[in-house]
């Protein structure tokens, strides 16, 4: 049985560019199993480049002030305090129907290092999200193979909203 870890061994922080390589590797593995859907490797590379861009904005090296429906991206990592390495990541985007304050937060990517799954770390990351964005509506999408994520969402108060013809499911938490 996998060993559960104490909450005290982890902290959440903004991702740094050095974290993006590991996150990219995890996303690539997950996309090969159908958890994520990138049409080809160039789309995946573009997504990883966008994660690097987000880390530059979070560091304060770049200013971003683009009004519209995609308000801001935040990339967080869950770090093992003792090992000093990222063990999980979550990418969220503030979304708005207008050019004002986000009307909801979309969970765009969420993952735990494959070797550390089934130890309660996803639950810790979800608790961080729910606490950080407690006054916002949260929305997440899951592809058909993302059964673990769908289950985690439902255990944390998300309800099924709809699905596409291809099987992508949308969950919402008010």
C-alpha positions, 0 to 999 in steps of 0.5 A, spaced: 500 500 500 502 506 498 504 511 504 500 517 505 504 523 506 503 529 511 500 535 509 506 538 513 511 535 508 508 540 502 507 547 500 504 550 494 508 556 490 508 559 484 511 555 478 518 557 476 521 556 469 525 550 472 519 546 474 516 547 467 520 541 464 518 536 469 511 538 468 511 538 461 514 531 461 508 529 466 503 532 461 506 528 455 506 522 459 498 523 460 497 525 453 499 518 451 494 515 455 489 520 453 488 524 459 490 530 455 489 531 448 494 535 443 493 534 436 500 533 435 507 534 438 507 541 436 501 543 440 504 540 446 510 544 445 506 550 444 503 549 450 509 548 454 512 554 451 506 558 454 507 555 461 514 558 461 511 564 459 506 564 465 512 563 469 515 569 467 509 573 468 509 570 475 516 572 476 514 579 474 519 579 468 513 581 464 507 585 464 500 582 461 494 586 461 490 583 455 482 584 457 478 579 454 475 572 456 481 569 458 483 574 464 490 571 467 493 564 468 496 562 474 501 555 474 502 553 481 506 547 484 506 543 490 513 542 492 516 536 497 519 541 502 524 535 504 526 533 497 525 541 494 522 538 488 515 539 485 511 533 485 504 536 482 502 542 478 495 545 477 494 551 471 488 555 472 485 561 468 480 566 470 475 567 465 469 572 464 463 573 460 465 580 459 472 584 460 471 585 468 473 581 474 473 573 472 466 570 473 469 563 474 476 559 475 477 554 470 482 548 472 486 547 465 491 542 468 492 538 474 497 532 475 501 529 480 507 525 479 506 518 476 510 515 482 507 519 487 499 518 485 494 514 490 497 517 496 492 523 497 496 528 494 491 530 489 486 531 495 491 536 498 492 540 491 484 540 491 484 543 498 489 548 496 484 550 490 478 550 494 481 554 499 484 559 494 478 560 490 473 559 495 469 565 493 469 563 485 465 558 481 470 553 479 470 549 472 474 543 470 473 539 463 475 531 463 477 527 457 474 520 457 480 517 460 481 522 466 477 518 470 481 519 476 480 526 476 473 526 474 472 522 481 476 527 485 472 533 482 466 529 484 468 527 491 470 535 492 463 538 490 463 538 483 457 536 479 457 534 472 454 539 467 455 536 460 459 532 455 461 533 448 460 528 443 467 526 443 466 524 451 469 531 454 466 532 461 465 538 464 464 539 472 462 545 476 463 547 483 459 553 485 
